[in-house]
Amino acid sequence: MVWASYLGGTGVDAAKSVALDATGNVWLSGTTASAKFPNKQGWVQSGSDFLAAFNPSGTALVYSARYPNDALSQSLAIDPTGLLHVAGPTGIVGTVAPTGTPAMRIFGIANAAYGPLLGRIVPGELISIYGPHIGPATPVTATAASGVLPTSLAGVQVLINGVAVPLLYVSDSQINVVAPQAATPNSSLTVQIVSNSVTSPIFPATVVAAEPEVFRKSDGTAAAINQDNTVNSAANPAKAGSIVSIWATGTGSIYYYPIP
């Protein structure tokens, strides 16, 4: 054994891929559940994927960053120029330049309720777009005017097939928007962000008919309201025969079924 070291925190951490660059740095990608996982170069604070590198002697971390869930934990490779090619378990493939400030671009799209990082959009879905420096440093939440959400917020616009879409929330690493209801399943879309007159590269996305996710609380249970308007929980379950309200997005065409 040449050297050994620890990497991680108090949660469950797992390296899934390893690669050496031309200078001998040891690069690792994987998943973390540690709140205090080293995040010196990270542009998200709570993503479950990580990318890290030890120097050739294993005495120091030269890079350590958290990334959005399912962004790059599956596979890692480094080309002769030092550019890292990364892949997540859902098929998202991207590149990371280990030096300098990350360029503004879209890293992936996810259902805003809950779900992995993907390149798929459902008509009318609330989606979260992730990427470095895609919006303002201080997050801004949209306010509807006469029931209409803005298509420009804090100097940010999201263009889907060149058309600005309604915005819900904008920040440095995450933007939430409403996908076009008229999008056609099995077609392709282009997604771009314009932030303070800087336009991101095009991110290609595929339209699917449905990919529903339920909005959840921090403990993973559904964000549901009982019939008496109290929050549903293990300590406050719904009464038998009562009605429970649950919020979801990504359902596509809406169908109503009678409850027996």
C-alpha positions as CSV (number, residue, x, y, z in Angstrom):
1,M,0.0,0.0,0.0
2,V,1.4,3.4,-1.0
3,W,-1.0,5.5,1.1
4,A,-4.4,5.5,2.7
5,S,-6.8,8.2,3.8
6,Y,-10.3,8.9,4.9
7,L,-12.9,10.9,2.9
8,G,-16.5,11.6,4.1
9,G,-18.4,12.7,7.1
10,T,-20.8,11.2,9.7
11,G,-23.3,9.8,7.1
12,V,-23.1,7.0,4.6
13,D,-20.5,7.9,1.8
14,A,-19.6,5.6,-1.1
15,A,-17.1,6.0,-3.9
16,K,-18.4,4.4,-7.1
17,S,-15.7,5.4,-9.7
18,V,-12.0,6.3,-9.6
19,A,-9.6,7.7,-12.2
20,L,-6.1,9.2,-12.3
21,D,-5.2,12.4,-14.1
22,A,-1.9,13.1,-15.9
23,T,-0.3,14.5,-12.8
24,G,-1.2,11.5,-10.6
25,N,-4.1,13.1,-8.7
26,V,-6.6,10.4,-7.6
27,W,-10.2,11.4,-8.6
28,L,-13.3,9.8,-7.0
29,S,-17.0,10.2,-7.7
30,G,-19.8,8.7,-5.6
31,T,-22.6,9.5,-3.2
32,T,-22.7,11.1,0.2
33,A,-25.3,11.5,3.0
34,S,-22.9,13.5,5.2
35,A,-24.1,17.1,5.9
36,K,-20.5,18.2,6.4
37,F,-18.9,16.5,3.4
38,P,-16.1,18.8,2.1
39,N,-17.5,21.1,-0.5
40,K,-14.8,23.7,-1.3
41,Q,-15.5,23.8,-5.0
42,G,-19.2,22.9,-4.9
43,W,-22.0,25.1,-6.3
44,V,-24.8,23.2,-4.6
45,Q,-25.0,22.7,-0.8
46,S,-27.1,19.6,-0.4
47,G,-26.7,17.4,-3.5
48,S,-26.0,13.7,-2.8
49,D,-23.4,13.2,-5.5
50,F,-19.7,14.2,-4.9
51,L,-16.6,14.7,-6.9
52,A,-13.2,14.8,-5.1
53,A,-9.5,14.4,-5.8
54,F,-6.5,13.6,-3.6
55,N,-3.0,14.8,-4.5
56,P,-0.6,12.0,-5.7
57,S,0.7,11.4,-2.2
58,G,-2.7,11.3,-0.6
59,T,-1.9,14.1,1.9
60,A,-4.4,16.7,0.7
61,L,-7.7,17.1,-1.1
62,V,-7.1,19.2,-4.2
63,Y,-10.8,19.2,-5.2
64,S,-14.0,18.4,-3.4
65,A,-17.5,19.3,-4.4
66,R,-21.1,18.3,-4.0
67,Y,-23.3,18.0,-7.1
68,P,-27.1,17.5,-7.6
69,N,-28.5,14.1,-7.0
70,D,-27.7,11.6,-9.8
71,A,-25.4,14.1,-11.6
72,L,-22.1,12.2,-11.8
73,S,-21.9,9.3,-9.3
74,Q,-22.0,6.5,-11.8
75,S,-18.9,6.9,-13.9
76,L,-15.8,9.1,-14.2
77,A,-13.1,9.4,-16.9
78,I,-10.4,12.0,-17.6
79,D,-9.1,12.9,-21.1
80,P,-5.5,14.0,-21.9
81,T,-6.4,17.7,-21.5
82,G,-7.5,17.1,-17.9
83,L,-11.2,17.5,-18.6
84,L,-13.4,15.2,-16.5
85,H,-16.2,13.3,-18.2
86,V,-18.9,12.3,-15.7
87,A,-22.1,10.3,-15.8
88,G,-25.0,9.8,-13.4
89,P,-27.1,6.6,-13.0
90,T,-30.0,8.1,-14.9
91,G,-28.0,8.7,-18.1
92,I,-27.0,12.3,-17.7
93,V,-23.5,12.8,-19.1
94,G,-21.5,16.0,-18.6
95,T,-18.0,17.5,-18.3
96,V,-16.3,19.2,-15.4
97,A,-13.2,21.5,-15.7
98,P,-11.4,21.1,-12.4
99,T,-9.8,24.5,-12.5
100,G,-11.3,28.0,-12.7
101,T,-14.8,29.2,-12.0
102,P,-17.5,26.8,-13.5
103,A,-19.1,28.3,-16.6
104,M,-22.8,29.1,-16.5
105,R,-24.7,26.2,-18.0
106,I,-27.5,23.7,-17.4
107,F,-26.3,20.5,-15.7
108,G,-29.6,18.7,-15.7
109,I,-33.4,18.9,-15.2
110,A,-35.5,17.2,-12.5
111,N,-39.2,17.0,-11.5
112,A,-39.6,19.9,-9.0
113,A,-41.5,17.7,-6.6
114,Y,-39.0,14.9,-6.2
115,G,-36.9,12.9,-8.6
116,P,-33.6,12.2,-10.2
117,L,-31.6,14.4,-12.5
118,L,-32.8,13.7,-16.1
119,G,-33.2,15.2,-19.5
120,R,-36.9,14.7,-19.7
121,I,-39.9,17.1,-19.5
122,V,-43.6,16.4,-19.1
123,P,-46.1,18.9,-20.6
124,G,-47.2,21.4,-17.9
125,E,-44.7,19.9,-15.3
126,L,-43.0,22.0,-12.6
127,I,-39.3,21.4,-13.2
128,S,-36.1,22.3,-11.4
129,I,-33.1,23.2,-13.6
130,Y,-29.7,22.8,-12.0
131,G,-26.4,24.3,-13.0
132,P,-23.6,26.6,-11.8
133,H,-24.2,30.3,-11.6
134,I,-27.4,30.2,-13.6
135,G,-29.2,32.9,-11.5
136,P,-28.8,35.5,-8.8
137,A,-26.6,34.9,-5.7
138,T,-29.6,35.8,-3.5
139,P,-32.6,33.5,-4.3
140,V,-35.8,35.2,-5.5
141,T,-39.3,33.6,-5.4
142,A,-41.9,34.7,-7.9
143,T,-45.2,36.4,-7.0
144,A,-48.1,35.9,-9.4
145,A,-49.9,39.0,-10.6
146,S,-53.6,38.5,-11.4
147,G,-52.9,34.7,-11.3
148,V,-50.0,35.0,-13.9
149,L,-46.4,34.1,-13.1
150,P,-43.6,36.3,-14.5
151,T,-41.4,35.1,-17.4
152,S,-38.5,37.3,-16.2
153,L,-37.3,37.4,-12.6
154,A,-34.2,39.0,-11.1
155,G,-32.7,39.3,-14.6
156,V,-33.3,35.7,-15.4
157,Q,-35.3,34.1,-18.2
158,V,-35.7,30.4,-19.2
159,L,-36.2,29.8,-22.9
160,I,-37.8,26.5,-24.0
161,N,-37.7,26.2,-27.8
162,G,-36.9,29.9,-27.7
163,V,-40.0,31.0,-25.7
164,A,-39.7,32.4,-22.2
165,V,-41.6,30.2,-19.7
166,P,-43.2,31.1,-16.3
167,L,-40.7,31.3,-13.4
168,L,-41.3,30.1,-9.8
169,Y,-37.9,30.5,-8.2
170,V,-34.4,31.6,-9.3
171,S,-31.1,31.2,-7.5
172,D,-27.4,30.7,-8.3
173,S,-27.7,26.9,-8.7
174,Q,-31.4,26.1,-9.2
175,I,-34.3,27.6,-11.2
176,N,-37.9,26.3,-11.0
177,V,-40.2,26.8,-13.9
178,V,-43.5,25.6,-15.5
179,A,-42.9,23.6,-18.6
180,P,-45.0,24.4,-21.7
181,Q,-48.4,22.6,-21.6
182,A,-48.4,22.4,-25.4
183,A,-45.2,20.3,-25.5
184,T,-45.7,17.2,-27.6
185,P,-44.7,13.8,-26.1
186,N,-41.9,12.0,-28.0
187,S,-40.6,15.3,-29.3
188,S,-37.4,17.2,-28.5
189,L,-37.0,20.6,-26.8
190,T,-34.1,23.0,-26.3
191,V,-33.7,24.7,-22.9
192,Q,-31.5,27.8,-22.3
193,I,-31.1,30.2,-19.5
194,V,-30.5,34.0,-20.0
195,S,-29.1,35.5,-16.8
196,N,-28.1,39.2,-16.9
197,S,-27.8,39.1,-20.7
198,V,-25.5,36.0,-20.6
199,T,-27.0,33.0,-22.4
200,S,-26.2,29.4,-21.5
201,P,-25.4,26.7,-24.0
202,I,-28.4,24.7,-25.3
203,F,-29.5,21.8,-23.1
204,P,-31.5,19.2,-25.1
205,A,-34.5,17.6,-23.5
206,T,-37.0,15.0,-24.5
207,V,-40.8,15.3,-23.9
208,V,-42.5,12.3,-22.3
209,A,-46.2,11.8,-21.7
210,A,-46.0,11.5,-17.9
211,E,-43.5,11.0,-15.0
212,P,-45.4,11.9,-11.9
213,E,-43.9,12.7,-8.5
214,V,-45.5,13.7,-5.3
215,F,-44.4,16.7,-3.3
216,R,-42.8,15.5,-0.1
217,K,-41.8,16.8,3.3
218,S,-38.2,16.6,4.6
219,D,-38.8,13.1,6.2
220,G,-39.8,11.7,2.7
221,T,-43.5,11.4,3.4
222,A,-46.1,13.1,1.1
223,A,-46.9,16.7,1.7
224,A,-50.6,16.0,2.4
225,I,-53.4,17.7,4.2
226,N,-56.1,15.9,6.0
227,Q,-59.8,16.7,5.5
228,D,-59.8,18.8,8.7
229,N,-57.0,20.9,7.2
230,T,-54.3,19.5,9.5
231,V,-51.0,18.3,8.1
232,N,-51.0,14.5,7.6
233,S,-48.2,12.7,9.4
234,A,-47.5,9.4,11.2
235,A,-48.6,11.1,14.4
236,N,-51.7,12.7,12.7
237,P,-53.0,10.1,10.2
238,A,-56.1,10.6,8.1
239,K,-59.3,9.2,9.6
240,A,-60.8,6.2,7.8
241,G,-63.1,7.3,5.0
242,S,-61.9,10.9,5.0
243,I,-60.4,12.8,2.1
244,V,-56.7,13.6,1.9
245,S,-55.2,16.3,-0.4
246,I,-51.9,15.4,-2.1
247,W,-50.0,17.6,-4.5
248,A,-48.1,16.2,-7.5
249,T,-46.6,17.3,-10.8
250,G,-45.5,15.5,-14.0
251,T,-48.9,13.8,-14.4
252,G,-49.3,15.0,-18.0
253,S,-52.9,14.7,-19.1
254,I,-55.2,14.7,-16.1
255,Y,-57.8,12.0,-15.6
256,Y,-60.2,11.8,-12.7
257,Y,-61.2,8.5,-11.3
258,P,-64.1,8.0,-8.8
259,I,-63.0,6.7,-5.4
260,P,-65.1,3.6,-4.5
